Structures are given as structure tokens and as C-alpha cells.
Amino acid sequence: MAGHSGNNINTDIGGIIAGGGSSEDPNEIEEGANYATISGGKDNTASGTFATVPGGNSNTAGGDYSFAVGREAEATEPGSFVVGDSNEDPVTAANPNEARFQMNVVANAFELVDKQSEPNLGEGEGILYISDGEDDHEEGDLVYGYDADGDGTETVVIEENPD
């Protein structure tokens, strides 16, 4: 363990804190969080097996195989991947194996398709097609986002082409 002397590893198997922490806001790997990692930052907690917090402030990787980074990111579900921005409001994964981003995600190779052109979408859903910048979108390339719980953050779901 490195970083502030107040950092705490309570697991018996493979927990690592590489740095960060402070007397008021130490980093902590909780009991049972085997093989969890906190790389730095402060006030971060890893409580899931194989959970990771690469840094930031007040993040929680609580689900097994979860990842939380930024500020106030709460990856509490198994397999969740949560990225907080500089906002003080927490962002939390709502479902297992979910990626959730608090900030706007910008990429030149995305095309937003609204519900009017895709009538089978559920309420509040839209579609983003991933491409290499060419107009060659296929059904297998789709990624769609929706505000699952009405909190203003997007859930991103990736579906691979079954063909």
C-alpha cells in the first residue's frame, strides 16, 4: 500500500492502493474486495471483488468487476463501468453490466437517429450508429442510449451483430 498513511486495505487477498488519500479522506478497500485496486485520488472505496478505481474523488467501485472514475462515480452493480465528471452530483449504475457516463460523450463518427425514424424504440430511447465515418451503417453497428431512471444521465447499451 502506498499514499497517505490513513489509506486502508481490509481484504486478505490481493488488494492494492497505489497512492492518494488524505487524513480526512483516505482511500479504502473493504473486507471481501479481493484483488481490488485503487490507483490514487482521495475518498475512494473499492468493495467488490476485482473492482477498480483508477483515481478521482469520492468514487465507489462496489460491484464485482466494477470500474468507477472521476468524481462521485458509483459503480455499485456487478460489471458496471461508471464515469463521473466535475459535477458534485453522484452518477450511479442502475443495472449490472452497464456503462454510465455523467458527461456528454462526443464522437464525430456517431449519428443520432430519433424515435420518429425508429418506431420500435421504447420511451426516451434513441439510437447511435457507430461507424468509421463512412455511410455504411448496419444494424449490427448500433449503440443506443436512454435515460433509464429519469435522472438526466444516459445508459449506453451495445448490441453486437448476431450475423
Secondary structure as UniProt FT lines:
FT   TURN            5..6
FT   STRAND          8..9
FT   STRAND          16..17
FT   STRAND          28..29
FT   TURN            31..32
FT   TURN            34..35
FT   STRAND          37..38
FT   STRAND          45..46
FT   TURN            49..50
FT   STRAND          52..53
FT   STRAND          56..57
FT   STRAND          60..61
FT   TURN            64..65
FT   STRAND          67..71
FT   STRAND          73..75
FT   TURN            78..79
FT   STRAND          81..83
FT   STRAND          91..92
FT   TURN            96..97
FT   STRAND          99..101
FT   TURN            108..109
FT   STRAND          110..113
FT   TURN            115..117
FT   TURN            119..120
FT   TURN            123..124
FT   STRAND          125..130
FT   HELIX           139..141
FT   STRAND          142..146
FT   TURN            148..149
FT   STRAND          154..158
//
